[in-house]
């Protein structure tokens, strides 16, 4: 551990969480992205759909000039439109697939190597229908992975399913890491360009210790997120899956928890993997609360990581 962290990983940040006003696909996309482009701490910026083709062209050029890799997050479109890749209604499932297909097209246009997505909000139908919903989700993911393979000319885009809480806010089918791993096995039997995203922010909401979850997912983990959550007080301004800053009062994650997460990633060999990205990625997903600025949250994130890395 005597090397700089860039020898192990590339550090990213989620653009559309740090600046939620761009989640709709417009707004100050280039102005805010330029703040990350100018910051040598970050090697990755994870973006979502951008409606204006000219803005997409300029965004890619900006990040290429800065030597920053772009990743893509399809979660906002699914959440905003309340679409579900595990929908038991076939027409609803097809609408969700079409949403992610459009995201795949933009990911290629932006030069992204990895696209993260979720099954959908409120997608857990209860224990009696969970197996049928999982079958629908497997079908959707296989279709999307094949679509991504067919669209790729110079490279193949990898798709990564992110696990979310099942009982607090997103109430997603996937869900518990053990079930995510079983789903990943089924998908990998049919396509190769698929893996899992685990997020330190979501593990407390799932009631899963980081080392336990990461050990379960190690064979399929291709993308790691980190952040915080608040779940003890329903009146907390960031209650649920809202990604407040590290160390927020009554939150779950700070320096010590991030250090434990990093140790677990090292232990399972995540940073030694050959992945679709240039290096294994650790992306921070953090969101300003009312009265906070994105710039201060960025500084909080960087200080938290540097302290956690020193502990590791």
Phi, psi and omega in degrees: 000027180266007180260160174296151182299338178294345174285343182252326190206165165252135182262133180234176175215149182271112184300313188281351172269320179294323176235082186300340182293348179264001184296337180281353178101002176220198184093197187280059185295309184289321181297318181285321178298328180296331178296322178283323179301329182273358185253108184290355176294328188256138177250348185226138168235120178265121185244174175234193186301138178241120190289323186274119180301326180290324176293322177299317180298316181291325179296315179297317180296320179300314183287327175295320179295326182274354184064040178247131179278143176260135168244166185234138175241118180268001183299317184302320180295320178294318181291313184298321183264003178053052180257152189221114178291346177256017184301130177288339172277121188297323179295320177296320178298318181295324177296320178294318178299317180298323178298315181285328175300318177296324176295320178300317178302315180291324178301316177296319180299326181272354180081020180288146177259345184218138177235123177262147180208176177230173176285317178150161179286146178054037186270353178278115186271004185102161186298330184287338181245004185296321181296317179294320178295322178296320176300317178297319180294317177302315179301315180297314183294318179298317177302316183291320179295320177293323176298315180297320178296317181293328183279339183285132177252306182269337180202170180251121177292134175266140178250138184228123179275124179267136178276141181230170180293154180254344190230351190252307183227295183290328178050054185271153174300314179243098001111183183306141184299321181301319179287326176297320180294317179296319176298317180299322177300315181296318181292316182294340174293341184247329181219156183258336188272054184216146175200194184241148170247125171250145185233124177304330178297327187269340186296319174298324179294333177268354182070032184242122173297142184306314183296322179295313182294314182293324177295319177299319189268001193303325183286343184240355183288120178235005188196131180235132173251158176215143178180201186228167175209166175231127186220000185272333185233114181297342179269001178297136181298343178244026182301138177095217184263067185243001170055054176290174181297157173298139176080010179298141179306136181066019174270177185258336189232137174213206186303312185297319181291321177295321178298318178297320178297315179296318178300319180293320176298319176296316184298322182276359178081020182301319185283357176260358186284149167269113187237171181298331178279165183300319174225161172306140189255136166239111183250133178268132179241102185224149187223132176294139170276168179308131181090354180256152179256153177299324183296319179291323179293323175299314181296319177302315182297315181295316179296319180298316179296314183299318178294318180295318180297323178296322177293322180293000000 
